[in-house]
Amino acid sequence: MSNSTNKLELLGRAPLAKALMALGIPIMIGMLINALYNLVDAYFVSGLGERQLAAVSVVFPLGQVIVGLGLMFGNGAASFLSRLLGRGERDVANQVASTAVGSSLLLGAVVIGCVLVFMKPVLLALGATATILPHALVYGRIYVLSCIFNVFNVTMNNIVSSEGAAKTTMCAMMLGAVLNIGLDPLLIYGLELGVAGAALATAVSQLASTVIYLWYVLSRKSAFRFSLRYFAPRRQILAEILKIGVPTLVFQLLTSLSIALINRAANPYGDALIASMGAVTRITAMGTLVVFGFLKGFQAVAGFSYGAKNFSRLREAIFCACRWSSAFCVLTGLLAAMLSTPIMTLFANGQEEIVRLGAKALAANGLSFMLFGFHTVYASLFLALGKGRAGLFLGACRQGICFLPLILSLPMVWGVNGILYAQPLADVLTAMITALMAFRVHRELNMEVEALSV
């Protein structure tokens, strides 16, 4: 039996617990380590001072916007590819995979070029103060330029996950993480490059991950064939990719916008608040990326099962994903809430104000994180089923529909506390909306089952 056939067996016929573990755990581990090296970045940069740490925090959402292009084409293609594999349409799948990779690289290069030209006004718009801006410019120019590798990596991560090759994504992310962790102290302090060293470490690590994905493609281990002759940016293919990809990009843009608005709201209160909220964002990102990683496996199984009209397997996958992701979120959230002060101490370099503010925010975010798994399962489900509009709405709730009004209004009436607690309050509102939409999607799936049995 071929390697690609084994992967499809895992998606369609393997015991569900085995399939979700085999697909989700490697990606989850990879994304956890990937998130960890972002934290390591923050840890080593914090030794340079609060302005340098704040500079990295300001640049962070900019990189997330660019990476969102990879997510748009990668996740959009992944949803479509899982359903195509479920229907056995290999030739179309090859075209979709090649088109997604080529389109993400072309658009990514254009956006990176524009950002580099207008770097200074962009960073000022993202909340950089006069004291933070010089460090942000040094870090940002190198970091943004290296994002072309990350665009490719993120696109491939999603495509490879859709065919069940979870170990490849884990290896790619782990190699990048290990290199970044090793290079950070060497370049930042050993060669005395400061924030430039942190950016260079990230660039090298992303390039290493790119090499892994190129090896995977060129060795023909993938179920898909990547080639210029398969590059087919036709309206029909792009429409299917963007139907799911655009909501994914919107989620990423909203994440970046939320960080930028937090930085701008924190601006009048000084660099310490910007630095503390930046550290909290990176810490909570570890938890969110673990959930996203696990649900990559769920999304592949859900899309494949839906394409194959295997509704019993789909329903079982939903409930299993809810149980496991919620268990993780509850445990992680409680630990973050109880250990918020010692955790923040790691990123404060002895600065008590960063610890005090960050601990309050982290404790609140930890408690609200317990709801994150439930919300994310259903946001992923809508995308896996090709229900782009519903997926867009639900995914936009957490850091868009619910969060934006809160971060814009609460600081005016609640001061610093409005900044610290805007996200936790948004999480609670999002969970309530998710419950209503979960009831709706299960009702629709039951109707499809009834129609199929007639």
C-alpha positions in Angstrom: 0.0 0.0 0.0 1.4 3.4 -1.0 2.2 6.2 1.5 -0.7 8.4 0.1 -3.1 5.5 0.3 -2.2 5.0 4.0 -3.0 8.7 4.6 -6.4 8.5 3.0 -7.2 5.3 5.0 -6.4 7.3 8.1 -8.8 10.1 7.0 -11.7 7.8 6.0 -11.7 4.5 7.7 -9.3 4.3 10.6 -10.8 4.3 14.2 -11.7 7.9 14.9 -9.7 8.2 18.1 -6.6 6.9 16.3 -7.2 9.2 13.3 -7.6 12.3 15.4 -4.6 11.4 17.5 -2.4 10.5 14.5 -3.4 13.7 12.6 -3.8 16.2 15.4 -1.0 15.3 17.9 2.0 15.8 15.6 0.6 19.1 14.3 -0.3 20.1 17.9 3.3 19.4 19.1 4.8 21.2 16.2 2.6 24.3 16.7 3.3 24.2 20.5 7.0 24.3 19.8 6.5 27.0 17.2 4.6 29.1 19.8 7.3 28.3 22.3 10.1 29.8 20.2 8.0 33.0 19.9 8.0 33.1 23.7 11.7 32.4 23.7 12.1 35.4 21.4 10.3 37.5 23.9 12.3 36.1 26.8 15.7 36.8 25.3 14.6 40.3 23.9 13.3 41.2 27.4 16.9 41.1 28.6 17.6 44.1 26.3 15.0 46.3 28.0 11.3 47.1 28.0 11.6 49.3 24.8 13.0 46.4 22.8 10.4 44.0 24.1 7.7 46.5 23.3 9.2 46.9 19.8 8.8 43.2 19.1 5.2 43.3 20.4 4.4 46.2 18.0 5.9 44.4 15.0 4.2 41.0 15.9 0.7 41.8 14.4 2.3 43.1 11.1 3.9 39.6 10.6 0.6 38.0 11.4 -1.1 40.0 8.6 1.4 38.8 6.1 1.2 35.2 7.3 -2.6 35.5 6.9 -2.0 35.4 3.2 -0.6 31.9 3.6 -3.5 31.0 5.8 -6.0 32.3 3.3 -4.7 30.1 0.4 -3.6 27.2 2.6 -6.6 26.8 4.8 -9.0 27.6 1.9 -7.3 24.9 -0.2 -7.1 22.5 2.7 -10.9 22.5 3.2 -11.5 22.0 -0.5 -8.8 19.4 -0.8 -10.2 17.2 2.0 -13.5 17.1 0.3 -12.0 16.4 -3.1 -10.0 13.5 -1.6 -13.2 12.2 0.0 -14.8 12.2 -3.5 -11.7 10.7 -5.2 -11.0 13.7 -7.5 -7.2 13.6 -7.6 -6.6 15.7 -10.8 -8.6 18.6 -9.5 -6.8 18.3 -6.2 -3.4 18.7 -7.9 -4.6 21.9 -9.5 -6.0 23.3 -6.3 -2.8 22.5 -4.3 -0.4 24.0 -7.0 -2.7 27.1 -7.4 -2.8 27.8 -3.7 1.0 27.7 -3.3 1.7 29.8 -6.4 -0.9 32.4 -5.5 0.1 32.8 -1.9 3.8 33.4 -2.9 2.9 35.9 -5.6 0.6 37.9 -3.4 2.9 37.6 -0.4 5.8 39.1 -2.3 3.7 42.1 -3.4 2.4 42.8 0.1 5.9 42.4 1.7 7.3 44.9 -0.8 4.6 47.4 0.0 5.1 47.0 3.8 8.8 47.5 3.5 8.3 50.8 1.6 5.9 52.2 4.1 7.4 50.5 7.3 7.6 53.7 9.4 4.0 55.0 9.1 2.7 51.4 9.5 4.6 50.9 12.8 3.4 54.2 14.1 -0.2 53.2 13.2 0.4 49.9 15.1 1.1 51.8 18.3 4.9 52.4 18.3 6.0 55.3 20.5 9.0 57.6 19.7 11.2 55.5 22.0 10.0 52.2 20.6 10.1 53.1 16.9 13.9 52.8 16.3 14.0 49.3 17.7 10.8 48.3 15.8 12.3 49.5 12.5 15.4 47.4 12.9 13.5 44.3 13.9 10.6 44.8 11.5 12.6 45.2 8.3 14.4 41.9 8.7 11.3 40.1 10.1 9.0 41.2 7.4 11.4 40.3 4.6 11.7 36.8 6.0 7.9 36.4 6.1 8.0 35.2 2.5 9.3 31.9 3.9 6.5 31.8 6.5 3.9 32.5 3.8 5.1 29.4 2.0 5.4 27.3 5.2 1.9 28.2 6.4 0.3 27.4 3.0 2.1 24.0 2.8 1.3 23.3 6.5 -2.4 23.5 5.7 -2.2 21.6 2.4 0.0 18.8 3.8 -2.3 18.5 6.9 -5.4 18.0 4.6 -3.8 14.8 3.2 -3.0 13.5 6.7 0.8 14.0 6.6 0.9 15.4 10.1 4.4 14.2 10.9 5.9 16.2 8.1 4.3 19.4 9.5 5.6 18.5 12.9 9.1 18.0 11.7 9.1 21.3 9.7 8.0 23.3 12.7 10.2 21.5 15.2 13.3 22.1 13.1 12.5 25.8 12.8 11.8 26.1 16.5 15.0 24.3 17.6 17.1 26.5 15.4 15.4 29.7 16.6 15.9 28.8 20.2 19.6 28.0 19.6 20.3 31.1 17.5 18.5 33.7 19.7 21.1 33.9 22.5 24.0 33.5 20.0 22.9 36.4 17.7 21.3 38.7 20.3 24.0 38.5 23.0 26.9 36.5 21.6 27.3 38.6 18.4 25.7 41.6 20.1 23.1 42.2 17.3 20.3 43.0 19.7 16.8 43.0 18.2 18.3 42.5 14.7 19.7 39.2 16.0 16.2 38.1 17.1 14.8 38.8 13.7 17.7 37.0 11.9 17.2 33.9 14.2 13.5 33.9 13.1 14.5 34.3 9.4 16.9 31.3 9.5 14.4 29.1 11.3 11.7 29.8 8.8 14.1 29.1 5.9 14.8 25.7 7.5 11.1 24.8 7.7 10.8 25.8 4.0 13.6 23.3 3.1 11.6 20.5 4.8 8.5 21.2 2.8 10.5 21.5 -0.4 12.0 18.1 0.3 8.6 16.6 0.9 7.3 18.0 -2.5 10.4 17.1 -4.5 10.6 13.5 -3.1 7.0 13.0 -4.3 5.8 11.8 -0.9 2.7 14.0 -1.1 -0.7 12.7 -2.3 -0.7 15.9 -4.5 1.5 16.8 -7.4 2.9 20.3 -7.4 3.9 21.8 -10.8 3.6 24.9 -12.9 1.5 22.9 -15.3 -1.0 22.3 -12.5 -1.1 26.1 -11.7 -4.6 27.0 -12.7 -5.9 30.2 -11.2 -9.3 29.8 -12.8 -12.3 31.5 -11.4 -13.9 28.2 -10.2 -10.9 27.0 -8.3 -10.1 30.4 -6.8 -13.7 30.9 -5.8 -13.7 27.6 -3.8 -10.3 28.4 -2.2 -11.3 31.9 -1.3 -14.8 30.9 0.0 -13.0 29.4 3.0 -9.7 31.3 2.7 -11.2 34.8 3.0 -12.9 34.0 6.3 -9.5 32.6 7.5 -7.7 35.8 6.4 -10.4 37.9 8.2 -9.7 35.9 11.4 -6.0 36.6 11.1 -6.5 40.3 10.3 -8.8 40.6 13.3 -6.2 39.0 15.5 -3.6 41.5 14.3 -6.0 44.4 14.6 -6.9 43.4 18.1 -3.2 43.4 19.1 -2.7 46.8 17.4 -5.7 48.3 19.2 -4.5 47.0 22.5 -1.1 48.6 21.8 -2.7 51.9 20.8 -5.0 51.8 23.9 -2.0 51.1 26.1 0.1 53.8 24.5 -0.9 56.7 26.9 0.0 54.5 29.9 3.6 53.9 28.9 5.9 51.2 27.5 5.5 48.9 30.5 1.8 48.2 29.7 2.6 47.7 26.0 5.4 45.2 26.9 3.2 43.4 29.5 0.3 43.0 27.1 2.7 41.8 24.3 4.0 39.1 26.7 0.4 38.0 27.6 -0.5 37.8 23.9 2.4 35.5 23.2 1.7 33.3 26.3 -1.9 32.9 25.4 -0.9 32.2 21.7 0.8 29.0 22.9 -2.6 27.7 24.1 -4.5 28.8 21.0 -2.0 27.3 18.6 -2.1 24.0 20.4 -5.9 23.9 19.9 -5.5 25.0 16.3 -2.9 22.3 15.7 -5.1 19.5 17.1 -8.1 20.8 15.1 -6.1 20.6 11.9 -6.5 16.9 12.2 -10.2 17.3 13.1 -10.8 19.6 10.1 -9.2 17.1 7.7 -11.3 14.2 9.0 -14.5 16.3 9.1 -14.0 17.6 5.5 -13.2 14.1 4.2 -16.2 12.5 6.0 -18.6 15.2 4.8 -17.3 14.8 1.2 -17.8 11.1 1.5 -21.3 11.6 3.0 -20.2 9.6 6.1 -22.4 11.6 8.6 -22.0 9.2 11.5 -18.2 9.5 11.4 -18.6 13.3 11.1 -20.8 13.6 14.1 -18.5 11.4 16.2 -15.5 13.5 15.2 -17.3 16.7 16.3 -18.1 15.4 19.8 -14.7 13.8 20.2 -12.9 17.1 19.2 -15.1 19.1 21.6 -14.3 16.8 24.6 -10.5 16.7 24.0 -10.0 20.4 23.1 -12.2 21.6 26.0 -10.3 19.4 28.5 -7.0 20.9 27.3 -8.4 24.5 27.5 -9.8 24.0 31.0 -6.5 22.6 32.3 -4.3 25.2 30.6 -6.5 28.0 31.6 -6.5 27.1 35.2 -2.7 26.8 35.3 -2.3 30.2 33.6 -4.7 31.8 36.1 -3.1 30.2 39.2 0.6 30.8 38.0 0.1 34.2 36.3 2.6 36.1 38.5 5.5 33.6 38.3 4.9 33.2 34.5 5.0 37.0 33.9 8.2 37.3 36.1 10.0 35.3 33.3 9.4 38.2 30.8 9.8 41.2 33.0 13.6 41.4 33.6 13.0 42.5 37.2 10.4 45.2 36.2 7.6 45.0 38.8 5.1 47.1 36.8 5.2 44.6 33.8 4.7 41.7 36.3 1.8 43.4 38.1 -0.1 44.4 34.9 0.6 41.2 33.0 -0.4 38.9 35.9 -3.8 40.5 36.1 -4.4 40.2 32.3 -3.0 36.6 32.2 -5.2 35.4 35.1 -8.3 36.8 33.4 -7.3 35.4 30.0 -6.6 32.0 31.5 -10.1 31.7 32.9 -11.8 32.8 29.7 -9.5 30.4 27.7 -11.5 27.5 29.1 -14.2 28.4 26.6 -11.8 28.6 23.6 -11.9 24.9 22.6 -15.6 24.7 22.2 -15.7 27.9 20.1 -12.8 26.8 17.9 -14.2 23.3 17.1 -17.3 24.8 15.6 -15.5 27.6 13.8 -13.3 24.9 12.2 -16.3 22.7 11.5 -18.1 25.4 9.4 -15.0 25.8 7.3 -14.4 22.1 6.9 -18.0 21.8 5.6 -17.5 24.6 3.1 -19.9 26.9 4.9 -17.8 30.0 4.5 -20.3 32.7 5.6 -21.2 30.9 8.9 -17.5 30.2 9.5 -16.7 33.8 8.8 -19.3 35.1 11.3 -18.4 32.7 14.1 -14.6 33.1 13.6 -14.9 36.9 13.6 -16.8 36.9 16.9 -13.9 36.4 19.3 -11.5 39.2 18.1 -13.9 41.1 15.9 -17.6 41.4 16.5 -17.3 40.9 20.3 -13.8 42.3 21.0 -13.6 45.5 18.9 -16.5 47.3 20.6 -15.1 46.4 24.0 -11.5 47.5 23.4 -12.7 50.8 21.9 -15.1 51.6 24.7 -14.0 50.0 27.9 -10.7 51.9 28.3 -12.6 55.2 28.2 -14.8 54.2 31.2 -12.6 51.7 33.0 -9.0 52.9 32.2 -6.3 50.3 32.3 -8.7 47.6 33.5 -10.6 48.0 30.2 -7.5 47.1 28.3 -6.7 44.1 30.6 -10.1 42.6 30.5 -11.5 43.3 27.1 -10.4 39.9 25.6 -11.8 37.8 28.4 -15.2 39.5 28.2 -15.2 39.0 24.4 -14.4 35.2 25.0 -17.5 34.8 27.2 -19.8 36.5 24.6 -18.3 34.4 21.8 -19.0 31.2 23.7 -22.7 32.1 24.0 -23.0 32.8 20.3 -21.1 29.5 19.5 -23.7 27.6 21.5 -26.5 29.0 19.3 -24.7 28.3 16.1 -23.8 24.7 17.2 -27.4 23.9 17.6 -28.1 25.3 14.1 -25.4 23.3 12.3 -26.4 20.0 14.0 -30.0 20.6 12.9 -28.8 21.2 9.3 -26.7 18.0 9.3 -29.7 16.0 10.6 -31.7 17.3 7.6 -29.0 16.2 5.2 -29.0 12.7 6.7 -32.8 12.5 6.4 -32.6 13.7 2.8 -30.0 11.1 2.0 -32.0 8.2 3.5 -35.1 9.1 1.4 
